[in-house]
Amino acid sequence: MNEVVSVRVKRELKRRLEASGVDLGDAIRKYLEELACKTQIKESLRRLEQVTAEMPPLPAGSAAEIVRKDRDGH
């Protein structure tokens, strides 16, 4: 189901955009979709940072050991 969003812009701005061939409805929809995506990514990163902050740190040398085992396995 779609919702209606109303936006007020200065008459001159609307005129310039329309004169340039910009479809205001499409431009606004695209912007809002990109904004929603960016907002979702930021929220996911915030949650990821929260989860990783709660994890105990790895012992020194663990990363090197994991990489070495991975290389030796191939």
C-alpha positions as a Markdown table, in Angstrom:
| # | Residue | x | y | z |
|---|---|---|---|---|
| 1 | Met | 0.0 | 0.0 | 0.0 |
| 2 | Asn | 1.4 | 3.4 | -0.9 |
| 3 | Glu | 1.3 | 6.5 | 1.2 |
| 4 | Val | 1.0 | 10.1 | 0.1 |
| 5 | Val | 3.8 | 12.6 | 1.1 |
| 6 | Ser | 3.3 | 16.2 | 0.4 |
| 7 | Val | 6.3 | 18.6 | 0.1 |
| 8 | Arg | 6.4 | 22.3 | -0.2 |
| 9 | Val | 9.2 | 23.9 | -2.2 |
| 10 | Lys | 9.8 | 27.4 | -3.4 |
| 11 | Arg | 8.1 | 28.1 | -6.7 |
| 12 | Glu | 11.4 | 29.1 | -8.4 |
| 13 | Leu | 13.1 | 25.8 | -7.3 |
| 14 | Lys | 10.2 | 23.8 | -8.8 |
| 15 | Arg | 10.3 | 25.8 | -12.0 |
| 16 | Arg | 14.1 | 25.4 | -12.4 |
| 17 | Leu | 13.9 | 21.6 | -11.8 |
| 18 | Glu | 11.0 | 21.1 | -14.2 |
| 19 | Ala | 12.7 | 23.3 | -16.8 |
| 20 | Ser | 15.7 | 21.0 | -16.6 |
| 21 | Gly | 13.5 | 18.0 | -17.2 |
| 22 | Val | 13.6 | 16.6 | -13.7 |
| 23 | Asp | 10.6 | 14.5 | -12.8 |
| 24 | Leu | 10.0 | 15.7 | -9.2 |
| 25 | Gly | 8.0 | 12.7 | -8.1 |
| 26 | Asp | 10.5 | 10.2 | -9.3 |
| 27 | Ala | 13.4 | 12.3 | -7.9 |
| 28 | Ile | 11.8 | 12.5 | -4.5 |
| 29 | Arg | 10.9 | 8.8 | -4.4 |
| 30 | Lys | 14.4 | 7.8 | -5.4 |
| 31 | Tyr | 15.9 | 10.1 | -2.7 |
| 32 | Leu | 13.6 | 8.7 | 0.0 |
| 33 | Glu | 14.4 | 5.1 | -1.0 |
| 34 | Glu | 18.2 | 5.9 | -0.8 |
| 35 | Leu | 17.7 | 7.6 | 2.6 |
| 36 | Ala | 15.7 | 4.6 | 3.9 |
| 37 | Cys | 18.5 | 2.3 | 2.7 |
| 38 | Lys | 21.3 | 4.4 | 4.3 |
| 39 | Thr | 19.3 | 4.7 | 7.6 |
| 40 | Gln | 18.9 | 0.9 | 7.7 |
| 41 | Ile | 22.6 | 0.4 | 7.1 |
| 42 | Lys | 23.5 | 2.9 | 9.8 |
| 43 | Glu | 21.2 | 1.0 | 12.2 |
| 44 | Ser | 22.7 | -2.3 | 11.3 |
| 45 | Leu | 26.2 | -1.0 | 11.9 |
| 46 | Arg | 25.2 | 0.5 | 15.2 |
| 47 | Arg | 23.8 | -2.9 | 16.3 |
| 48 | Leu | 27.0 | -4.7 | 15.0 |
| 49 | Glu | 29.2 | -2.3 | 17.0 |
| 50 | Gln | 27.1 | -3.0 | 20.1 |
| 51 | Val | 27.4 | -6.8 | 19.6 |
| 52 | Thr | 31.2 | -6.6 | 19.0 |
| 53 | Ala | 31.7 | -4.3 | 21.9 |
| 54 | Glu | 30.2 | -7.0 | 24.2 |
| 55 | Met | 32.4 | -9.8 | 22.8 |
| 56 | Pro | 35.6 | -10.6 | 24.7 |
| 57 | Pro | 38.9 | -9.7 | 22.9 |
| 58 | Leu | 40.8 | -12.5 | 21.2 |
| 59 | Pro | 44.1 | -13.5 | 22.7 |
| 60 | Ala | 47.3 | -12.0 | 21.2 |
| 61 | Gly | 48.3 | -13.8 | 18.0 |
| 62 | Ser | 44.9 | -15.4 | 17.4 |
| 63 | Ala | 44.4 | -13.6 | 14.0 |
| 64 | Ala | 47.8 | -14.7 | 12.8 |
| 65 | Glu | 47.1 | -18.2 | 13.8 |
| 66 | Ile | 43.8 | -18.3 | 12.1 |
| 67 | Val | 45.3 | -16.9 | 8.8 |
| 68 | Arg | 48.1 | -19.4 | 9.0 |
| 69 | Lys | 45.7 | -22.3 | 9.4 |
| 70 | Asp | 43.6 | -21.1 | 6.5 |
| 71 | Arg | 46.6 | -20.7 | 4.2 |
| 72 | Asp | 48.0 | -24.2 | 5.2 |
| 73 | Gly | 44.6 | -25.7 | 4.5 |
| 74 | His | 44.6 | -24.6 | 0.8 |
